[in-house]
Amino acid sequence: MLNALEVVTTVVVGVMVGVEFAVAFVMNPILNALPEDSSQLGHAHGGRMLGAVMPVWYIGSLALVAIWAVAGWHHAGTGLVVAAGVLLIISVVMSIVLLVPINNRNKTWTPDNRPADWKQQKDRWLRYHYARVAVIIAAFTLLVAALA
């Protein structure tokens, strides 16, 4: 049963990392290459769509890692799982404190109501997102190492 939990947790976190990596390095460059109004509308739509899904994914991933850490407490690699959990906690805090406030504004913007500094806010969100992606990649790497 523990093996199934380890695999499911690693896959769930790994897919989350893949989505967030794609947002940073695939979707944002695509959206940024569009004309200004289309770019801003695309970012707003992405903020609404992913803003609804990602909180569940982040908290669910953290819960799975916590269950793995408890269930496998006396097994090899538990320290790596706990460290991954700490990194996921950091990513959740980063999200709540740094990224969600910007996203909550961004997802309501249209070409008619966006603020003058919308591009600077979008760029700030992306810088924070790069840092969060690095944190969750590190967490994923620790989970994979714990399996080995």
ZIBELBEL-V128279 format. One record per pair of residues at least 4 apart in sequence whose ideal C-beta (glycine too) atoms are under 7 Angstrom apart, sorted by the first residue. I is the first residue (numbers start at 1). J is the second residue. Records with the same first field share a line. If there is no record, write none. Layout:
# ZIBELBEL-V128279
I=J  J
This chain:
# ZIBELBEL-V128279
1=5
2=6  71  72
3=7
4=8
5=9  67  68  71
6=10  68  147
7=11
8=12  64
9=13  64  65  68  143
10=14  143  144  147
11=15
12=16  60  61  64
13=17  61  139  140  143
14=18  140
15=19
16=20  57  61  136
17=21  136  137  140
18=22
19=23
20=24  133  136
21=25  133
22=26  27
23=27  28  50  129
24=28  129  130  133
25=29
26=30
27=31  46
28=32  126
29=33
31=39  42  43
32=39
34=38  39  42
35=39
36=40
37=41  111
38=42
39=43
40=44  109  111  114  118
41=45
42=46
43=47  106  122
44=48  106  107  109
45=49
46=50
47=51  103  106  107
48=52  107
49=53
50=54
51=103  107
53=57
54=58
55=59
56=60
57=61
58=62  91  92  95
59=63  92
60=64
61=65  88
62=66  85  88  89  92
63=67
64=68
65=69  81  84  85  88
66=70  85
67=71
68=72  81
69=73  78  81  82  85
72=78  81
73=78
77=81  146
78=82
79=83
80=84  142  145  146
81=85  143  146
82=86
83=87  142
84=88  139  142  143
85=89
86=90
87=91  135  138  139
88=92  139
89=93
90=94  135
91=95  132  135  136
92=96
93=97
94=98  99  128  131  132  135
95=99  100  132
96=100
98=128
99=103  125  128  129  132
100=104
101=105
102=106  121  124  125
103=107  125
105=109  121
106=121  122  125
109=113  114  118
110=114
114=118
117=121
118=122
119=123
120=124
121=125
122=126
123=127
124=128
125=129
126=130
127=131
128=132
129=133
130=134
131=135
132=136
133=137
134=138
135=139
136=140
137=141
138=142
139=143
140=144
141=145
142=146
143=147
